[in-house]
Amino acid sequence: GRGVISVGMAAELRRNALRLSCVAALLAVTVAAVKSSVEGASLVCVLSLGAMIYLGTGLRWTLKGQSRSLGDLVALRVARKAVAWVGRRQRVRLEADTRDVRRAQEETLLKRLRRGADTWYGKQHQFSSIQDCETFRQRHPVTGYDHYSELVERVAAGEERVLTADKPLVLAMTSGTSGTSNMLLSTKDTSTEFFMQGVAVCLDVMQRAFPATAGAQRTAKFFYMPAFRQSAAGVPIGPNSSSPAASRHLLRLYTTPAPAFRVPGERDALYLHLLFALKDASVGTLESNFASTIFYAFRTLQERWVELVDDVESGRIAAGLDLQPEVRSALEKLTGPDPGRGAELRAQFLRGFEGIALRLWPHLNLVLTVDSGSNQIYGERLRRHCCKGVPFYSPFYAATEGLIGVNLWPLDDRRRYLLCPRSMFCEFLPEGSLEAEQPNTVLMHQAQQGHSYELVLTNAAGLYRYRIGDVVKVVGFHNQCPLVEFQYRRGQMLNVRGEKVSEAAFLAALKRTVDQWPAARLVDYGCAESGILGEESGGAQPHYHVFLELSGVRNLTEEQRDKLDHSLQEDSAVYRSFRFKGSIGPMRVQLVKEGTFQELKGLMTASSGTSPNTFKMHRVIRRKDCASFLLGKTIS
């Protein structure tokens, strides 16, 4: 109906006339069943759709130059239509909730307390007797992870109904951006909320803003198989993410086939994602959890494009990939030589990498990825270079604790997130009270525009009045509901003398400084306080070590390096005061080799067990081995 799908040659249709007639008949049956209210109509719909997909597998259609089976197209369209229908309903509910935030929040809290009333924790805190928000806040303290660590261990050992009524689906490990990685519970409720209030709503937003994404083009999704271990009771321990391969129907949305999603090595899996994406000229969306993943994908593409093009032309899978024999065999059955596509790709790569995404995939509609917070620099770099001309949509603000907010304004360059009133019960801890032992909080309807707060959340997985460490700024309201911009992680502050320079403040000074260095482009960065490096730091006074990966320059003058220190002094009166008194020494700015931060990511994920899907680069380096690694990669 959108002019995206066109019928192939007449001879091809004649060969498939019987199959096509059967599909048409089944479609009529499905429509009749939908309109009917008789018992068993739902079963008829499911059976008819299944039969259509089966029969359509042998009927080829042409989609923007890419041959696809009718079965794939029917399944893809049905999946997207179903989620879009859910999204529209959830969007209407969200709009209603934003007009009465106080009511929606209190209902959300009381629902959490009723669900947890018969747990060990709920009985200890007398949840059954709490009837309103104020009583809950008076009785229950503001908490941190130490409050729950022993209880989570009891769950891991197999004890039931400790924090939640339901057994957790996974013991989810946080990314450890602010320090050690913590183990939290992830339940069916948190997963359902993320899908219903997050995924479905954002798909509706996306299709309204970018109508072409509602078509039948596939998505190149960059995802890596998480590594899980088992607790003593057999509960999976690992990142709070699941493989697309877990859903046979979702796989029809993606260019990467099922066997490749099971490849454990990030390097080999990325090669396969790129290979199958390059084979499909009709790709409509590039997707990943974070912009850093897509950034590193394009860097790998730049390094290995010759090998990838050879594989597209020959129809083989590179011999150097470490694949299980059965996985390699399954993938090779899905490949075939395509010298024409190979020649197209080779010609585009030889022209360079600026704007390469649209040249490789002329029908590309969107890059779907979170590019706020620590991923901001990757998104900016992609938009300026490889993905030039392609719109970006940063859909969610979420954490291991669950869904926090959604972005309803995909065309806006500012990444503002509307807090979801029914996903979390939210409290706001004023920035000036972050060090208080039991600070006073304000509620969602009491937050003030222009003020910054640490979020304190009560979720559906056994966390109550929990400080998640994220500091956000309220930048507006949608009806009564706050819009927030992420500012920094509480544990990611530069602080050698009590100055407390946030990630947002440092990055603003850094970007302004790099813009003044001719030809320089910021690729990545990290900072370490001199005390972390000990004798390796040099200099008597405490100071910052700043490690920069830049493109366009190989060296900086001392005057250029000093400029960063001066820029930060302009932005931070406290830092300027300490520098003036000499209690903080001059900043040391050092350039590192190309690819250093990609290597650092590998080092950090390997040692912490963090999944590449959830990893966020640490801007303040707290581990001595990581700071020493960066020091060893210095080129000037």
N, C-alpha and C positions, 0 to 999 in steps of 0.2 A: 504494500500500500504506500510505502515511502519512496518507491522507485529505486530501492537498493538492490533487490533481487531480480535478475532477468533470466528468462528461460533460454537454455542452450539451443543448439542447432535443432531443426525440425526432425532430422533423422534420429537424433538422440532421444527426442520425445516419443517418436513412434515406437522405438525399441522398448520404451518404458510405459507404453500406454496403459497396459493392464494394471501395472503397479500404481500408476497415477490415479486411475479410476478407483482403485480400492482405497487409496488415501482420501480421495474426495468423498467417497461414501462414508468412511469412518468419521470424517470431519462433520458431515451432516448429522450422523448419529450423536456425536459429542455435543453439537449445538442444541439438538433436541433434548438431550439429557440435562444440559445446563438449564434450559427453560422449564423442564419438568420438575415437579415436586414429589414424584412417586418415590417410594422406598427403593433404594438400590441405584438411584441416579448417579451418585458419586462414584460408585464402583464402575458403572458403565463409562463414565468420563475417563477414569484412570486406565481402564482396559483399552478404550478406543485410542487414547493418546499414546499408550505403549505400542499398540499395533501400528499406528501411523509412523512412529519413530522407527520401528523395525522394518516396515515396508519401504520407508523413505531412505533407508540406508543405501539401497542400490540405485537410487535415482539421483543423478548429479545435476546440480544447478551451478550457475556461475555468479560469484559474488565479487564485484570489483576485481575481476581477473583471476579469482581464486576458485577452483572447482570445489564444491562442498556437497555432501549428501543432503537430501531433503530431511532425513532423520535428524541430522545435526541441527539444521535450521529450525525445524519444528521444536526440538528440545530446547534450543537456545532461546527461541522466542517465548516459549511457554514459561521457562525459568525467569526470564526478565519481566514478563508481564505479571507473573505471580508476585514477585518481589515488589514491583512498582505499585501493584494494587495495595499490598500491605503498607508500603511507604506512604501512599496518599492518605490512607486511614490514620496512620500514626502521625502524619504531619498535621492533620486536622486536630487530633487530640493534643499535640504539642502546642499548637496555637491557642487552644482553649486554656491549657495549663498556664501559659505565660500571662494570661489575663487575670489569673487568681493564683499567684505563686504561693502565697501563704497557705492556702487550702491544699494545693497539690503537694507541697513539702510536708505538711503535717500528716496527710494521708499516707505518703510514702514512708515516713518514719514509723507510724503506728503499724503499718503492714510489716515492716522489718521486725518490730518488737513482738508482734503476735507470732510471726514465723519462728522467732527465737525463744519464745517464752518457756518452752519445755526443754530447752537445752540446759546443760550444766551451767553455762555462763548466764543464761537468761534467768535461771532460778536464783543464782547468786546476786543478781542485780534487780530482782523483783520486777521483771519486765511486765508481767501480767497485771500489775497494779498501776502502770503508767498510762495515763489517758491523754497527755498533751505534751507538746515540745518543751515547755518550760520545766515541767516536772523532770523530764528526761535529762535536761541540761543541768538541773540542780543536783540530781542524784549521781549522774555518771561523770567521771573525770574526763578531761581531754587526755588522749592516750598517744603513745608511740609504740614502736615495734616491741620494745622490751616487755610491754604489758601483755603481749600475746605469745611470745616465743615459746614458753613452756606448754601452752595450750595447743599450739600448732604441732609440737612434738608429740603430744598425746594423740592427736588425730593421725599423725604419720605412723604411730605405733599400732593403730587400729581401733582406738577408742571411738565410739560413735556418740553423736549428739553432744559434743563438747561445746562447739561454737555455732554449729549450724544444724538444722533439722535433717538435712540430706547429707549423704556421704559426698565429699568433694570429687569432682571429675578429675582434678589434677591439683597437686601441690605446686603452685606457680611461683617460680623464682623471679624476683625483680631484677632489673638490669644492673643494679649496683652503681648507678651514676654518681650517687652521693656518698659512696663508701662500700660497705659489704652488701652482698646480695641477700635479701630476706625471702623467706618462704611464706607465702600466703595461700589461702584457700580460694579455689575457683570452683563455682558450683553451676548447676544447671540454670539457676536463676540469673546469675551474672552473664552467662553466655546468651540466654534468651533476651535479656535486656539489651545487650550490645547489638544483637541482630535487629531486634524490633525497633528500638529507639535510635540506634545509630546507623547500621548498614542500610536498612530499608528507607529511613528518612533521607539519608544522604544520596541514595540512588534516585529518589524522587527529585531532590534538589538538582542533582547532576543532569538528569534527563530534561528537566525544564530549562536549565541554563545552556546545555549542550545537546540539542535534540538528536544530533547524529549518533550519539552514544546509545540510543534506544534501538539502533539497527542490529543487523546480524553479524557484524564484524567481531572477530575474536580479539581478546586481550592478551598481551604479553605480560605475564605475571611473574615477577622475580621473587621467588620464595624458596627457602632452604629447609630441608627436613630437620626438625628439631631433634636433639638428643635427649632421651628420657632415661632416668633410672627409676628403680622401684623403692618405695619405702618398705619398712619391715612388714607392713600390712598389705603390701602390693599396690599402693596408690602411686600412680605415675608422678614423678618429680621432674619438672622442667619448665620451659617457657610457657606462657599462657597463649599458645597458638596451636592450630591444627593444620595439617597438610590439606591442600585442595584435593589431593588424591583420595581423601577420606570420603568425598562425595562424587560418585560417578557422574551425576548430572551436572555438577559445577564444572567438571573437567571440560565439558563441551564449550565452555566460555573461553577457554585458554588455548594459546598456540602450543604450549608444552604438553606432550602426552603424559599419561599417568605414570609409566615406568620412570620417567626422568624426575618426577617429584619425589621418588623414593631414594634417589642417589644421595648418600650421606655427605660426601665431600663438597664444600661450598665451591671450590674452584671448578670441579667437574660439572656440578649441577648448573653453575652459571654458564659454562660453555654450551651445555645442552639447551638452556633457556634461549641463549642468543642464536644458536643454530636453527631451532625451529621457528623462532620469530623472524629470522632473515628469510626463511623459506616461504613465509606467508606475506605477500606484498600488500594484503588487504588489512593488516593490523589496524585496529581503531583506537586502542588505548594501551598505554604503558602504565603498569601498576606495581607498587610495592608498599610495604608499611611505611618506610621512611625514604626521603629523597636521597640519602647517602647511598642506599642500595642501588638506585638507578644511576647515580653518579659513578659508582665503582663499576657498574655494568658497562657504561660507555668507555671508561678507562680500559677495561679488559677488551672491549671491542676494538679500540684503537691499537692495542698491543697484538691482537690475535686475528685480525680481520682476514689476512691472507689464508691462514689455515681454515677459517670458517668458510670462506668463499670456495676454497678447494673442495670442502665437504659438501657444500650445496651443489656444486657442479657434478661431482662424482656420485653423489647419493650414498656416501659412507659416513660412518661415525669415527672420528679421529682415534687412531690406535693408541695414542698416549693417554687416553682417559682411563681412569681406574674404575671400571664397571664390572659388576657381576656378570658372568656369561649369559644368564637368562635375561638380564636387563638389556645388555647389548643386543641380544638376539631379537627381543621385542621391539627395540627402537629401530633396528635395521629394517624390520618389516614395514615400518612406517615411513621410511625414506626412499627416495628414488632419485636418479640423476636428473638435474635440471640445469643444463648448460646455459639456457637462455636467461634464467634468473641470476645465475652466477655472473654472467657477463654484465647484467644491469648493476649488480652490487659492486663489482670490481670497478666499473666506471665511476660510480658515486664515491667510493672510498678514495680513489686517486685524485678526486677534486678537493679532498681535505675534510675536516670534521666540523667546521662551522655549519650549523643548520643541517647536519647529517640525518637527523631523525626524520624530518619531512621528506628528504630525498630518498631514504630507504623505504619509507612507508608513506606514500603520497596521500593516503586517506586517513592519516593519523588525526584523531579529533581531540585527544586529551592525554595529559599525564596526571594520573590519580595517585597522590602520595602526600604524606604529611611533610611540609617544608617549613615548619615554624620551630621555635626554640633552637636547640643545638643543630637542627637540620636546615636552618635558614640559609647558611652560606652555600650549601650544596644546591638548593633550589635556585638561588640567584645565579650560580655558576652555570647550571644547566640551561636556564632561560636565556642567558647571554650567549651560549656557545652551541652545544650539541642539539638542544631542543628549542632553538630559536624559532619563534613564530608559533609554537604550540602552547595552547592554554594549559594552566595548571589548576588543579583543585585539591586543596588540603582539607579533607572531609571531617576528621575527628580530632577531638582532644580527649585522649584516653590514657590509662595507666594500667598496671597489673591489677590494681584495685577495682577496675571496671571503667565503664563509659562515663565521661565527665561532661563533655559538651560536643555540639555539632556546629558546623559552619554552614549557615544558610545563605551566605553571600559569596558564591564561588567566583564571581567576576570582580570582586573587590581585591585589590592588592594587599590590603591589610588582613592578616589572619586573625579574625575575631571569631570566638566560639560562644554560642548560646548555651548556657548551662542547662542540662536536662533535668527538669524538676522531679521526674519520677524515676530517674536512674539512681541518684544518690540524695541523701539528706545532707545538705551543704551548710557548713558554717564558715565564717570568715574571721580569721585571726589578724588583726591590724598589724602592719609591718613593724610598727614601733614597739610591739609587744612580743616579738618572736622569742626573746630570751626569758620571758616570764615562765615560772614553773607551772602555774595553773592560770593561764590568761583568760580574759573575758573575750567572748566571740560575739559576732553579730550574725543575724540570719540573712537569707537570700533577699528578702524584701527590705532589709535594713542597710544593705551595702550601698556605699556612696561612690558615685562616678568620680574618676580621677584618683581614687585611693587604691593602694596596693595591699593585698592580703595573702596570708598563707591559707590554703584550703584545708579544712577539717571535715572529713567525710564519714558518713555512716553508710555502709554498703550492704549488699545482699549476701555477703559471704563472711559474716562474723566479725567485722570491724566496726567499732562504735566510737564516734568522736575521735577519729584517727587522723593525726597530722601526716599528710603524705609528702610534705617537704617542698611542694610546688608553690611559688609565689607568683600571683597573677595580678594584673591591673584591671579594674573595672573601667571599661572605656565607653560604656553606654548601656542602654536598656532596650529590649524588644518587649513592648508592652511593659509588664512589671519585672521581667526576668533579666538578670545581668548578662552583659556581653563582656568577655574577658580576653585579654591578651596575655600569653605566657611571658613571664619576665625571667625567672631563674630558679634553680634548685637551691634550697637553703644550704645544702652541703657543698655547693659549687661556688663558694665565695673566696676570693683572694684576700688573705687576712694574715699579714705577718706582724702587724702592730695594733690590731683592733680597727683597721680602716674599713674592712668589709666591702670590697669592690665586687659587685655582682657581675655575672656573665653578660647581662644585657649592657651594662655600663662599659665594660671592657671592650666588648665587640663593637659598640658604637664608635669608641675612640680608635680602635684598630682599623675599621673600615674607612673612616675619615682620613686616617694617616696613609693607608695603602693607596687611596685615590690620588695622593700627592706624589707618589713615586712613579716616575715615567715608565710606562709599559708593564708595570707590575699588576698581577691579578692574584687575589687571595684564593688559594686552593683549600688549605686547612690550617689549623693552629691548635696549640695547647700551651698552658702556662703551668709552671711549677714554682712553689715558694722555695727560696734558697735553702731553708732548713731541711727539706726533703732530700736534697743532694748532698748535704753534709760538706765534707772536704772538697768534693767535686765542684761546689758552687762558685768558689772564688769570691773575693770581696769580703770585707769585715762586717758591714752592715746587712741586715736582712733585706732582701730584694726579690724582684720577680725575674724568673727565667722565662722568656717568651720564645717558643719554637714555631717558626713560620714555614709553611710550604707554599711557595709562590711560583707562578708561571710568568715568563717574560723577563725575569732578571736572575742573575746568579750571584750577585753581591750587592751590598748596600754600603753607602758611606756612613761614617760615624754620625754625621749630621742627620742623615735620614733615620738612623736607628734612634737617635735622641728625640726625634719628632714624636715618636709614639709615647714616650714618657711625658713629654710636654702636653700632648693631646689629652692624656688621662688626667693630668693635673688640671687642665681647663674644665674637665667634666666633674671632677671629684675634689671638693674643697678639703675633705679630710686627708686624702692622699697627698694633695699639694702641701698641706700643713706639715705632714710627717716628712716629706721630701725637703721642705724648707728648713726644718729643724735638724735634718741629717739623720733622723732615727730610722728612715728607710733609704737604702742606697739606690743608685741609678739602676734602672731596668736593663737587663741584658737581653738583647734581641739577636736571635741566631736563626739562620736559614738552614733548613734540612733538605736532604735529597728528595727528588721526585718519588712518590710512592711510599714515603716514610709512614704517613698516617694510615695508609691501607695495611701496611705491615703491623703497625701498632694495634689496629683493630683485631688482627689475627692473634696477636700476643694476648690481648685482653680477653677475647672470647675463649681462647684455649685454656687460660688459667682460671677463669671464673665460671665456665660452663654456660655463659650467656649465649643465646641463639643469635645468629646473624640477623634474623628477622626483627629482633627487638633491641639490638645493640644501638646505643647512642654514644657518640664520642664524648669522652670526659674532657671538658675544657680546662678544668683544674686537675692536674695530675697529682694524685695522692700517694701513689705507689713508687717507691724508690727505684725498683727495677724498670718501670716504664719511663721515669724521668731520665735514668741513666741510658736507656735505649735511645731516647731522643737526642741526648747529648752525644752519643756515639754516631748519630746520623748527620751531625752538623757539617755543613760544607763551607760556611763562612760566618 
